[in-house]
Amino acid sequence: MNEVKVKGLITVVEGLTSNGQAFVNIDDVMMRVPGFLPGDKIELELSAGGKVVGAQLVEPSPERVKPDCFFHGPCGGCDLLELSEKGRKKEKQAMIARTLNRIQGGNEAYLHSFSSSREIIRYLPRMRLHQSRNYEERESGYLPSEAFASQLPGGVVPVTACAIVTQALARRLIAARKILNQVPIFLESLTLMSSSSDRSDRVVGHAVLMKGRPAGHHYQDLTKIMRAANLKGLSVANHEGKIKDVQGSVSVTGLIAPEVDGGPYDAEPSFFVQGNIFQNQVLIRKVVELCKPAPDIRIVEGFAGAGNFTLALAAKGARVEAIESHPGAVRTGVKNINRSGFADRLMLVEGDAIKELSRFKAEPDVLLIDPPRTGTPSIGRTLAKLQPKKIVCVFCDLEACERDSANIIRSGYKLSEAAGLDLYPRTHHVELVCLFEKA
């Protein structure tokens, strides 16, 4: 047992860590206090070892608000609903500032104005549902937050409404959940995706089967899901992600390079697309601004997806050599490239960017990477071989940003510019686009 050393220590929550946990500073030591918000006045109990063993709210932050979602808490989505929009924007900018201060030279880099999302609801073009693992209490819905996971025997939150998904998805939520409750439990997940247009009601789906469940055995169940949820197409993959069947057409438009001539370009629900139909355009413009594409510029791009940045850079005249690991994204990206009208200066190949970027011809003018939340821990080895003149990184995790930036700086670069964007309002997530140049 932890012996309580200090009781009744009153302090104020200073901010959020990069993973959204509240923290305080006691004698210059950062201590995490999950469950609180910036500005909360709390009373702490510390152990003899100086660890937090208890905390309770004394006075709520002036930025605390009542959540506008009935499912807040159990749902693992919008974790900052109890913080006002003003408070969320302020804290996200503070999170960026703290991250930059921990990066060598980060406080000297030019920081662009923070870009808030134009809309904080109806921005997300995808929705992922899961079937309950409780065969007696059939339910389906979203995955729960970590704090509530043990309290939900079926492992899902049976949401009946969601404010952040597009209208087309919101209209299908109840019907999709209802049919998932009726068919046998055989899916790991069902992802629905809509276009970016409010005028379009087109929605497609991607089903991932549980291990050992063949697609053919559940053909009728999949057809029922497609009809009940009014899906225009449904792709089906095994538990390893390999697509085994496609019914109808699974493409939607408006989510890839929405402002680039030659479109609209396609996306599919089996692979990642940016999660904010309003902010994606802002993000693309910022990446283009930092890459400075021109006819005499060669850009190597990792984690290219279906061409979201690739097409925008080539549209400005740059030659772009891109790599992407997801076969469906590559197939769709090649189709988008062929449609663009400037395929002569574009190349997209399938491969693991982390392992294979260094195989590209050395000394490109720009290396652009948009890695997953895990970042690119081996970026140093890539840079040693590729030797780009400058690097533009789109980070979606601040811890990964801090670690990868340190590796990039050790490889002979300096952080010159950074731009923060809010792609996921109502959550703690924030994007940071960084420009590194030769030191």
C-alpha positions in Angstrom: 0.0 0.0 0.0 1.1 3.6 -0.7 1.4 5.5 2.6 -0.2 8.9 2.2 2.4 11.6 2.8 0.5 14.8 1.9 -3.2 15.4 2.2 -5.2 18.4 1.2 -2.7 19.8 -1.4 -4.7 22.3 -3.5 -3.5 23.0 -7.0 -4.9 23.8 -10.4 -4.7 21.5 -13.5 -2.2 23.1 -15.8 -3.0 21.4 -19.1 -3.3 18.1 -21.0 -0.6 15.7 -22.1 -0.3 14.7 -25.7 -2.6 11.8 -25.1 -5.3 13.9 -23.4 -4.6 13.3 -19.7 -4.7 16.2 -17.3 -1.5 17.1 -15.5 -0.3 19.3 -12.6 3.2 20.5 -11.7 4.2 20.0 -8.1 7.7 21.3 -7.3 8.5 21.2 -11.0 7.5 17.6 -11.3 4.7 16.8 -13.8 2.0 14.5 -12.3 -0.9 13.1 -14.3 -4.4 13.4 -12.9 -6.7 11.6 -15.3 -10.4 12.7 -15.4 -9.8 16.4 -14.9 -9.6 19.4 -17.2 -7.4 22.4 -17.6 -8.3 25.1 -15.0 -9.9 22.6 -12.6 -8.9 23.3 -9.0 -8.3 20.0 -7.3 -7.2 18.5 -4.0 -4.5 15.9 -4.1 -3.2 13.2 -1.9 0.4 12.2 -2.5 2.2 9.0 -1.3 5.4 9.0 0.5 7.0 8.4 -2.9 5.5 11.5 -4.2 2.9 9.8 -6.4 -0.7 10.9 -6.7 -2.9 8.4 -4.9 -6.1 10.4 -4.7 -7.6 13.5 -6.3 -11.0 15.3 -6.1 -12.5 18.3 -7.7 -12.6 21.4 -5.5 -13.7 24.0 -8.0 -14.5 23.4 -11.7 -12.7 25.2 -14.5 -14.5 28.2 -15.8 -14.3 26.5 -19.2 -16.2 23.4 -18.0 -19.5 22.9 -19.8 -22.3 20.3 -19.8 -21.7 17.7 -22.5 -24.1 17.9 -25.4 -24.0 14.1 -26.0 -25.9 11.5 -24.0 -23.1 8.9 -24.6 -20.2 11.1 -23.5 -18.1 9.1 -21.1 -18.8 5.5 -22.2 -18.1 6.5 -25.8 -14.5 6.5 -26.7 -14.8 9.4 -29.2 -15.2 13.0 -28.2 -13.2 13.1 -25.0 -13.2 16.9 -24.4 -17.0 17.5 -24.5 -16.8 18.9 -21.0 -14.4 21.6 -22.1 -15.8 24.6 -24.0 -14.8 25.2 -27.6 -12.9 28.2 -26.5 -11.1 26.1 -23.8 -10.3 23.3 -26.3 -8.8 25.7 -28.8 -6.7 27.4 -26.1 -5.5 24.0 -24.7 -4.6 22.6 -28.2 -2.4 25.6 -28.9 -0.8 25.2 -25.5 -0.2 21.5 -26.2 1.6 22.5 -29.4 3.7 25.2 -27.6 4.8 22.7 -25.0 5.7 20.2 -27.6 7.8 22.7 -29.6 9.5 23.9 -26.5 10.7 20.3 -25.9 12.1 20.1 -29.4 15.6 21.4 -30.0 15.2 24.9 -31.6 11.4 24.5 -31.6 10.9 27.8 -29.7 12.8 29.6 -32.5 10.8 28.1 -35.3 8.2 30.2 -37.1 4.7 29.2 -35.8 1.9 29.7 -38.2 -1.5 30.7 -36.9 -3.5 27.9 -35.4 -6.2 26.7 -37.8 -9.5 25.8 -36.0 -12.1 23.7 -37.7 -14.8 25.6 -39.5 -17.4 23.2 -38.1 -17.2 21.2 -34.9 -20.1 18.8 -35.9 -20.9 16.8 -39.0 -17.3 16.9 -40.1 -16.4 13.2 -40.0 -17.0 11.2 -43.2 -16.6 7.7 -41.7 -18.3 5.7 -38.9 -17.1 2.4 -37.5 -19.5 0.1 -35.8 -18.8 -3.1 -33.9 -21.0 -6.1 -32.9 -21.3 -7.0 -29.3 -19.4 -10.1 -28.1 -22.2 -10.8 -25.7 -24.4 -13.4 -27.4 -27.3 -13.0 -24.9 -27.5 -9.2 -25.0 -27.3 -8.4 -28.7 -26.1 -4.9 -29.3 -23.8 -3.0 -31.7 -22.2 0.4 -31.7 -19.0 2.3 -31.0 -16.1 1.0 -29.0 -16.1 2.3 -25.4 -13.5 4.5 -23.7 -10.9 2.8 -21.7 -12.5 3.8 -18.4 -15.8 2.2 -19.3 -14.7 -0.9 -21.2 -15.0 -3.2 -18.2 -18.5 -1.9 -17.4 -19.9 -3.0 -20.8 -20.1 -6.8 -21.1 -20.7 -6.7 -24.8 -17.7 -4.3 -25.4 -19.7 -1.7 -27.3 -21.6 1.6 -26.7 -25.1 1.3 -28.3 -25.2 4.9 -29.6 -28.4 6.1 -31.2 -27.0 9.4 -32.4 -23.6 11.0 -33.2 -23.1 14.7 -33.9 -19.7 14.5 -35.5 -20.5 12.2 -38.5 -21.9 13.6 -41.7 -25.6 13.8 -42.2 -25.6 10.9 -44.6 -24.0 8.7 -42.0 -26.2 10.0 -39.2 -29.3 9.0 -41.2 -28.0 5.4 -41.4 -26.8 4.9 -37.8 -30.0 3.3 -36.4 -30.7 1.1 -39.4 -27.1 -0.1 -39.5 -27.1 -1.0 -35.8 -30.5 -2.7 -36.0 -29.3 -5.1 -38.8 -26.0 -5.8 -37.0 -28.1 -6.8 -34.0 -30.1 -9.2 -36.1 -27.5 -11.0 -38.1 -25.1 -13.5 -36.6 -22.0 -12.2 -34.8 -19.4 -12.5 -37.4 -17.8 -9.1 -38.0 -14.8 -7.4 -36.4 -16.1 -4.1 -37.7 -18.3 -2.3 -40.2 -17.0 1.0 -41.5 -19.4 3.3 -43.4 -18.1 6.2 -45.5 -19.8 9.1 -47.1 -18.7 11.8 -49.6 -17.9 15.3 -48.5 -21.0 16.8 -50.1 -24.1 17.6 -48.0 -26.1 17.2 -51.2 -25.0 13.6 -51.7 -26.6 10.7 -49.8 -24.1 8.2 -51.2 -22.7 5.9 -48.5 -20.6 2.8 -48.9 -19.2 0.3 -46.5 -16.3 -2.0 -45.6 -16.8 -5.1 -43.4 -14.0 -6.9 -41.7 -14.7 -10.5 -40.8 -13.8 -12.2 -37.6 -11.1 -14.8 -37.8 -12.3 -18.0 -39.3 -15.4 -16.6 -40.9 -15.4 -17.0 -44.7 -17.1 -14.3 -46.7 -19.1 -16.8 -48.8 -20.7 -18.3 -45.7 -22.1 -14.9 -44.8 -23.1 -13.7 -48.2 -26.8 -13.4 -47.4 -26.0 -11.6 -44.1 -23.8 -9.1 -45.9 -26.4 -8.5 -48.5 -28.9 -7.8 -45.7 -26.5 -5.3 -44.1 -26.0 -3.5 -47.5 -29.8 -3.2 -48.1 -30.8 -2.3 -44.6 -28.2 0.5 -44.3 -28.9 1.6 -47.9 -25.2 1.2 -49.0 -24.3 1.7 -52.6 -21.4 -0.7 -52.2 -19.8 -3.0 -49.7 -16.2 -4.5 -49.6 -15.5 -7.4 -47.4 -12.1 -8.3 -45.9 -10.8 -11.1 -43.8 -9.4 -10.4 -40.3 -6.0 -9.7 -41.9 -7.4 -6.9 -44.1 -7.3 -8.7 -47.4 -10.4 -8.0 -49.5 -12.4 -11.1 -50.4 -15.5 -9.7 -52.0 -17.0 -6.5 -53.3 -20.7 -5.9 -53.8 -21.6 -2.8 -55.9 -19.3 0.2 -56.1 -17.4 1.2 -53.0 -16.0 4.5 -54.1 -17.0 8.0 -52.8 -15.8 11.4 -54.0 -14.7 14.6 -52.4 -12.4 13.2 -49.7 -9.2 13.2 -51.8 -7.6 16.4 -53.1 -11.0 18.2 -53.2 -9.7 21.4 -54.8 -7.5 19.9 -57.5 -8.5 20.1 -61.1 -9.3 16.8 -62.8 -11.5 15.4 -60.0 -13.6 14.5 -58.3 -11.2 11.9 -57.0 -12.1 8.6 -55.4 -11.7 7.1 -51.9 -12.8 3.9 -50.4 -13.7 2.9 -46.9 -11.1 0.2 -46.6 -8.2 2.7 -46.2 -7.5 5.9 -44.3 -8.6 9.3 -45.5 -8.4 12.6 -43.5 -11.1 12.7 -41.0 -12.5 16.3 -41.4 -14.2 17.2 -44.7 -13.7 20.9 -43.9 -10.1 20.9 -42.6 -8.7 18.6 -45.2 -8.6 21.4 -47.7 -6.8 23.6 -45.2 -4.3 20.9 -44.4 -3.6 20.4 -48.1 -3.0 24.1 -48.6 -0.6 24.2 -45.7 1.4 21.2 -46.9 1.6 22.8 -50.4 2.7 26.1 -48.9 5.6 24.4 -47.0 6.6 22.1 -49.8 6.7 24.9 -52.3 6.1 22.7 -55.4 7.2 24.0 -58.8 8.1 22.5 -62.2 11.8 22.0 -61.2 11.0 20.5 -57.8 11.2 16.7 -57.1 9.2 15.5 -54.1 9.4 12.1 -52.5 6.3 11.3 -50.5 5.7 8.5 -48.0 2.4 7.3 -46.7 0.7 8.8 -49.7 -2.7 7.2 -49.4 -4.8 7.6 -52.5 -3.1 10.9 -53.5 -4.5 13.5 -51.1 -1.3 15.6 -51.1 0.3 13.9 -54.2 -2.3 15.3 -56.6 -2.2 18.8 -55.1 1.6 19.0 -55.4 1.7 17.7 -58.9 -1.0 20.2 -59.9 1.6 22.9 -59.1 4.1 21.4 -61.5 6.2 19.3 -59.1 7.4 15.8 -59.9 6.1 13.5 -57.2 7.4 10.0 -56.4 5.1 8.4 -53.8 4.8 5.2 -51.9 1.8 3.7 -50.0 1.5 0.4 -48.2 -2.3 -0.2 -48.5 -3.1 -2.1 -51.8 -6.6 -0.5 -52.1 -5.2 3.0 -51.6 -2.6 2.4 -54.2 -5.1 1.0 -56.7 -7.4 3.9 -56.1 -4.6 6.4 -56.1 -3.3 5.2 -59.5 -6.9 5.6 -60.9 -6.9 9.1 -59.5 -3.6 9.9 -61.0 -4.7 8.6 -64.4 -7.7 10.9 -64.2 -5.8 14.0 -63.2 -4.3 15.1 -66.5 -0.8 15.3 -65.1 0.1 11.6 -64.7 3.3 12.2 -66.6 4.9 13.7 -63.5 3.4 11.3 -60.9 4.5 7.9 -59.7 2.7 5.9 -56.9 4.1 2.5 -55.9 3.0 0.0 -53.3 5.4 -0.6 -50.4 6.3 0.0 -46.8 7.3 3.7 -46.6 9.3 3.2 -43.3 11.4 0.5 -44.9 11.5 1.5 -48.6 11.7 5.3 -48.7 15.5 5.1 -48.7 15.4 3.2 -52.0 14.3 6.3 -53.9 16.9 8.3 -55.8 18.8 10.4 -53.3 18.7 14.1 -52.7 15.1 15.0 -53.6 14.2 18.6 -53.0 11.5 17.6 -50.5 10.6 14.6 -48.5 7.0 14.6 -47.4 5.6 12.1 -44.9 2.2 11.8 -43.3 2.7 8.8 -41.0 0.2 7.1 -38.7 0.0 8.0 -35.0 3.0 5.8 -34.3 5.2 8.0 -36.4 8.4 6.9 -38.0 10.9 5.8 -35.3 13.5 4.8 -38.0 13.4 8.1 -39.8 17.1 8.7 -39.1 18.2 5.7 -41.1 15.9 6.8 -44.0 17.5 10.3 -44.0 21.0 9.0 -43.9 20.4 7.3 -47.3 17.8 9.7 -48.9 19.4 13.0 -47.9 16.5 15.3 -48.8 17.1 19.0 -49.0 14.1 19.6 -46.7 11.5 17.6 -44.9 7.8 18.3 -44.4 6.1 16.0 -41.8 2.4 15.9 -41.0 2.2 14.6 -37.4 -1.1 13.5 -35.9 0.5 12.5 -32.5 2.5 15.0 -30.5 4.6 12.4 -28.7 5.6 10.9 -32.1 6.3 14.4 -33.3 8.7 15.1 -30.4 10.5 11.8 -30.9 10.8 11.9 -34.7 11.8 15.5 -34.7 14.7 14.7 -32.4 15.8 12.0 -34.8 15.5 14.4 -37.8 17.5 17.1 -36.0 20.2 14.6 -35.1 20.4 13.8 -38.8 21.5 17.4 -39.6 18.3 19.3 -39.9 16.6 22.1 -38.0 13.0 22.8 -37.4 12.1 26.0 -39.3 8.3 26.3 -39.4 5.4 24.6 -37.7 1.6 24.9 -38.2 -1.1 23.5 -35.9 -4.5 22.4 -37.2 -7.6 21.1 -35.5 -8.9 18.2 -37.5 -10.8 16.5 -34.7 -12.7 19.2 -32.7 -14.3 18.0 -29.4 -11.2 15.7 -28.9 -7.7 16.2 -27.6 -6.2 15.3 -31.0 -4.3 18.0 -32.9 -2.2 17.9 -36.1 1.2 19.6 -36.4 2.8 20.1 -39.8 6.5 20.7 -39.5 9.2 22.0 -42.0 12.8 20.9 -41.4 15.6 22.3 -43.4 19.3 21.6 -43.5 21.1 23.0 -40.5 
